[in-house]
Amino acid sequence: MMIYKKNNWTKLGLILSLMFSVFSLAAMSQDKPNKQADSEAETTDPSTKPLLVEQVIVLTFPRHPSVGIDYLLSTLPGTKETEAAKAEDRKNRIEGFDAALKANKKLNTAQKAFVQANYDKLIKMTDKITTDSKTKNLPTWDWIREGLEKSYSAAFTLTELRELSNFFYAWEGQQVLQYLQQIRRAELIISNGGKLKYTEAEKSQYDKFVATPIGKRFMTAYLDEAIAYEQSKENDVKSKTPNADGMAIYEPANLNKLFNKFVAENYKK
């Protein structure tokens, strides 16, 4: 799962959406309707709720624990264990390359040696193939966002959405999200040589928020329901597209197609 290093939700989109959210929140704060007006608005103006849902998404989506995992891993120092795992992965891949190359009937001895001398480049090429395939077929971030839209719409009234929008626009709400993101990623961060970064004030705000009825329902919508939605979408794609993650590139026949193409484009006698 997997930012958006990818997908359609770019940093620029986040900035523009957040600016839109700020202006909308400022306008709402001047004339905050009561519950009766809420009910009337929901009945007479069907665009009100989607707008509020979008505002809450803009304020909460960037800190969702499932968003930006690849970027997070790239910032962590690693440990002896993770470095050993990387070395083992490289060893296994080279063994797979060797096995495929041995069965290759199109390349001569010199060409095979050329392929072996360029294994590092070919590893990067296979990495790009799997990354591109996941980006195209498994847009995790998009699905998390869709899941939030569905869960927020179903779980909260207009009054509650306004309350959540105001709360997460404030520093206290961002403290809650910061703490939540850290504790949900704690094992990943620590196992990759990082340290948890949160304050007691953030923990206090989190504890206070999740003790409230709306806080409990928010956690269910934000985590359980959005993640379940993303997982169901992923499972559906994988059931229909067996090579959705691009890992079929490591099958010997596909590796040899890659090797043959690489030689045709780069090998010179």
Secondary structure, 3 states (H helix, E strand, C coil): CCCCCCCCCCHHHHHHHHHHHHHHHHHHHHCCCCHHHHHHHHHHCCCHHHHHHHHHHHHHHHHCCCCCHHHHHHHCCCCHHHHHHHHHHHHHHHHHHHHHHHCCCCCCHHHHHHHHHCHHHHHHHHHHHHHHHHHHHCCHHHHHHHHHHHHHHHHCCHHHHHHHHHHHHCHHHHHHHHHHHHHHCHHHHHHCCCCCCCCHHHHHHHHHHHCCHHHHHHHHHHHHHHHHHHHHHHHHHHHHCCCCCCHHHHCHHHHHHHHHHHHHHHCCC
